Amino acid sequence: MSEKLLYVNALGRNSNNEYVYEFYFSDDDEYFWITDADVKPASLCNLGVPDKSVYNFVKILKTNIRFDLAKKSSCFSFLDCKDGIIALAWENIDGYTEYPDSGRLIIPYGLDIDEVEKMLAVRNIYLSDTE
């Protein structure tokens, strides 16, 4: 069974001024749950990180791209993301003067790890193992 992306957590910025994100993967996207996932809007409950029992591993993404995250939504719950109503993460293009030539990065819940890596590679960014 293939690993699927179930959660993205922003860690902040590093010393290179890059945004750093944790990407959580599991082979069981139906079983995945996080406390307060049903709270609407998700931004009210300040979702943390999932319990280790509901994911298999975490990959790190360091990038100059800022992502907006479902876990910070001021309109929807995280459960709405799991149900496919909104994406798990999407490229914030607020400060751009032009729309990205290769398209905006929009990462849905449950996307296969190979598809996530292909999507990111188009923009020359890559997941790495946790340190």
C-alpha positions, -999 to +999 in steps of 0.1 A: +000+000+000+013+035-009+020+062+016-004+092+015+000+128+027-023+134+056-011+166+073+012+196+068+026+215+098+045+248+095+076+250+116+085+286+107+115+301+090+151+288+092+184+308+092+183+308+053+149+326+055+132+295+040+098+283+052+100+249+068+072+224+068+066+189+081+047+166+057+031+136+075+025+104+057+006+072+064-007+042+044-041+045+060-058+079+051-092+067+065-078+060+100-060+093+103-075+117+130-063+147+150-079+161+181-104+189+172-104+181+135-141+187+135-139+222+150-150+249+126-131+271+119-099+251+123-079+283+133-099+285+166-084+253+180-048+258+171-042+223+158-009+208+169+008+177+155-009+143+151-003+115+175+025+092+164+000+063+162-018+078+132+011+084+108+041+063+096+068+090+089+074+127+084+093+144+056+107+180+057+102+206+031+124+238+030+113+263+005+109+300-004+072+293-011+048+302+016+019+278+019-015+284+035-027+254+054-061+238+061-052+236+098-052+274+099-084+279+080-107+306+093-137+292+074-134+254+074-126+226+098-097+201+092-124+175+087-136+195+057-100+191+043-101+154+049-135+153+031-120+171+001-138+204+005-105+224+007-068+215+000-044+204+027-019+231+016-019+257-012+007+282-024+001+317-010+003+340-040-007+373-023+026+390-029+032+378-065+032+402-094+025+373-118+008+340-116+034+312-114+043+299-149+041+263-138+008+268-119-001+273-083+009+245-060-023+230-045-018+199-024-049+178-015-054+155+014-045+119+008-022+125-022+002+097-029+038+105-019+050+099-054+025+125-067+035+150-040+072+146-049+064+151-086+043+181-079+071+197-059+099+187-083+082+208-110+092+238-089+127+224-080+118+217-044+122+184-027+112+166+005+139+154+028+141+131+057+136+144+092+168+155+109 
